[in-house]
Amino acid sequence: MVMLPICENDVILLNREDPQNARNNAIPYYRRNPQNNIPVNRVRPRRHVDNLINQYVKPRTNQEENYSEEEIVEFQRILRNYLEGPIVKCFKKMLLETWKSADEIVKKEIINHGIFCKKATENASCEVIIENIDAINASIEDLSKKFNSKILNGKNKKRLIIGEGNCEIDRQIERALQMMMISEKSLITLNILLDDINLYVIFEITLIEIQPYKPIWEWTPEEKYNIALKYKETGVYLFKEQRWVDAFYRFSRACKILITLEPIRDLELDKELENNINNLRFVLYNNMAGCQLNRKNYEYTISLCSKVLSKESNNVKALYRRGVAHGRLKDLEKAVSDLKNAINLEPYNQTIKEQYLLYNTKLQEANQKFENMVKRMFKT
């Protein structure tokens, strides 16, 4: 038996007398780490078998015997057979050819490997080809018409910007794209819950080109502000279309970009830019509160509106939204207080008046019931 080094602490035991059955006789052997005498048994992915073989299977001058050229060639063949055996192939396939997101919404299976490159990041431009779309629990036409996908809209070749997906399907496709290489072709499977529908979408996508954009930590404050402003304007459009969830994602992403500028005072920005950034951030809080209110997430609505009102106590929209949220949670006193302050600021706003009358009436009724109960308790 001879030992061939594979990695720093790994060796393979090969039977020189029986090369025909070498793969069956090739046994992984793990040396003990000389520093702490603990067996090294980590699994190392054999990503590039040929490179690994050429790098490590060489004559070793510190051994008692050197290998002849014929022996080295034979050992290379044996080792290649071992490393490309069915078990290792399965392991390599699991590591290299399949990727699944942590939440198991997106699965990517490589059909054709691509060229190693830097992966696409936010704001990168990608040219793709999409083929063989199939869907379960929805028609292919529904993907664009009902679920608002701009990527799966029937056109095969398209260019898209990472980070500009405005629906759940497109956002998940962008996640898969950020795990792909140039010229890679993969089968994408999406498992998404939309409007109480378990939607399965399967398609093939080829990444033709990436025009990279610098990572977010290299963006200037002006770039971050302009991109956040663009996202906010898109969110406003989606909000008007009553696409509350998609609008929230757009507002939220814009807000996260601005948060990376904190602490903003340390940046010593131009006063106008600093004020614009701060004002935009609180506008985004207010808009997110509107989305949460429409989705009946009242606690989050109150939290976001309170952030706005801590800076701008006379913000009518924030007062109105927080007042309605308090009312829906049956905190009538706070609801009436916020809505009354909003009416004082905009006395002709009919929507605020209606909500104020609604919750003020409920509060008076609740107070009357309480008074009647107290009278009955102390009645002599």
Secondary structure, DSSP 8 states (H G I E B T S, - for coil): -EEEE-SSSEEEEE-TT-GGGHHHH-EEEE-B-TTT--B---------HHHHHHHH-S--TTSSS---HHHHHHHHHHHHHHHTSHHHHHHHHHHHTEEE-TTSSEEEEEEE--B------TT-EEEEEEEEEEEESS-HHHHHHTT--SSSSS-SEEEEETT---SHHHHHHHHHHTT--BT-EEEEEEEEEETTEEEEEEEEEEEEEEE----GGG--HHHHHHHHHHHHHHHHHHHHTT-HHHHHHHHHHHHHHHHTT-SGGGG---HHHHHHHHHHHHHHHHHHHHHHHHTT-HHHHHHHHHHHHHH-TT-HHHHHHHHHHHHHTT-HHHHHHHHHHHHHH-TT-HHHHHHHHHHHHHHHHHHHHHHHHHHHHT--
